[in-house]
Amino acid sequence: MPPENIKALPENIRSNQELIQEAIRLGCTKAKVILTKTISMANWMKLQCQYGCSHYGSLLTCPPYTPDAEEMSEVLIEYDKALLINASPETNVREIVVQLEDRLKEKGFNKAFALSAKPCDLCDPCTIATNCQFPEKARPTLQACGIDVNETINNNGWDDLGKQSPCTPTHAIGMVLMD
């Protein structure tokens, strides 16, 4: 129990700090709990995937197999917050967000869902025809779901990260949606 002259942190702030510390412990350089209304959706992101990425149509975690911007906007309405993370390019962001998703579910965030930075690399080639071999580990990319990563990180005060290029070796932004 804290001394009378020191106010205890509200439970939601303590739990947010715990989530951030867990993300840092897993290898993130930054982590922040954000409101989902600060996530920027952009229909043009699908065009970037369709006409600029060799993974289009070849991975279950990329378009056209993922929710588009309109569908993802509808999904985001069901969430209040998200854990936004940044890691070094050498770090496997997909593994981190999946671990964070699992931890959030253990803490009672039953709708927790991870979104990754880069296309899935669990199978080569992807098992599109026979269903995903690793559904517990594979997650769609932010941009595949129509999320404008650059605008989202800027909306949340991370403009110091500079421009993020989707699906490149230096792109290391991830997110876990939470209720």
N, C-alpha and C positions, 0 to 999 in steps of 0.2 A: 504494500500500500504506500503510495507516494506521500511525502509530508504535506500538511495542510496548505502551505504556501505555494505548492507546485501542483498545477492541474495535470491530471492524467490525460494522455492523448486519447481522443475518441477512438473507439474500436476500429472504425473504417480506416483511419489514418494509420493505426498500428498495423492492420492487416495489409494495407498498401505498402508500407515500408518493408514488411516481411516478404511480400511478393518481389519487390525490387531487389532486396538483398539475395533472395533465392536466385533470381536471374543473373545477378552479378557473380554469385558463387558458381553458377553453371558456365560462366565464360563470357557474359555480356559486358560490353564497355559502358552501356547506358541502358536504363530501363525506366519506364514511367507509366503509371496508370492514367489513362486518358478517358474522356467521355466519347462514346461512339459517334455523337453528333459532330465531332471534330474530324472524323474520317471522311476524306474527300473521295467521292465516287465520280468516275468519268467513263462514259460510253466509248470514248476514243481509245481507251486502253486495249480493247479487244482488237482494234485495227493494228496496233503496235505488235500484238502477238501474232495475228494472222498474216501480216505482211512484213514482219521483221524478225521473226524468230523461227529457227529450224525445228523447235519442239512442237509447234502448232499441229494438233491432230495426231501426234505420235505418243503423247503421255496422258494418262488419266488425270493428272494433276494440272493440266493445261487446257486451254480452250480447244475444241468446243465442248469438252467434257465437264467443265467447271461452271458454277453459276456465273451468269453475266452480270453487268453492273446493275441492271434493273432488279434481277433476282437477289443479288447481294444486298441491295438497298433495303429490300423487304426483310431479309434476314437480320440486318443490323438494327431494325426497329425492335427486335426481340431482346436486344442487349443494351445495357446501360453503359458499361465500361469495357475497356480492353487494356491489356498489358502490352505496351509498345516496347520493342527491344532493338538494340543495335549491338552488333558484335564485330569482331575483327574479321576481315575477309577469309582468314584461314579457318575460322570456326564454322562448324556445321550448324547453321541456324535452324534447319529443320529438326535436328535432334533436340536442340534446346527448347524450341516451342512445343514439341510433343511432350518432353519431360515436364514443362511448365503446365501444359494442359492436364496431364495426369495428376500432378500435384494439386491443381485447382479442383479437379473432380474429387480427389481425396478429401479436400476441405469443404466439400458440399456445393461447389459450383458445378452443378450437373450438366449445364449447357456449354461448358468451356469448350472452345474449338480453336485450334491453332491454324495459322496461315504462315507460309514460309516465304523466303526471299528468292530462292532459286528453284528451277524445275527439279522434280524428283529424280534421283539417281539410284534408287534401290534395285531396279532390275534393268538389264541391258540385253535385249530390248524390253520395253515396257510390255506387260502382259494384258494389253487392252482386250484382246479377243477372249481371254480366259479369266477375266476379272483380276483385280489387284491381288498380288501375292502378299502384300504387307499393308493391309488397310489400317492397322493400328499405328503405323509409322508414316505413311504417305499423306501429305497435305498439299492442297493447292497453293499456288503462289498468290501473293497479294494482288499483283497486277492482272493475273488470270481472272480474278473475280471482280475486276473493274476498279480496284483501289488505286488512286493516284498517290503513290508513295511520297513523291516530292512535296505535294501540297499538304498531305497529311502530316509529315514531319515538320514542315514549316508552321502549320496550324498549331502545333504542340511545342513550339519553341526550340526545335532542333535544327534551325537553319544553319548552324555551325557545321553540320555534316556535309554540306555541299550537295550538289546534284547527284541523285542516285540513278543509275542506269539499270533498268530491270534485267534480270537473268544474266548478269555479268559476274565475273569472279569477284568484283569488289562490292557487289550489292549484298549487304548483310543486315537488312531490316526484317524483322518478323513481328508477329502479333498473335496474342491469344485473346479471343473474345470471351467475355465473362458476364454472367448475369448478376 
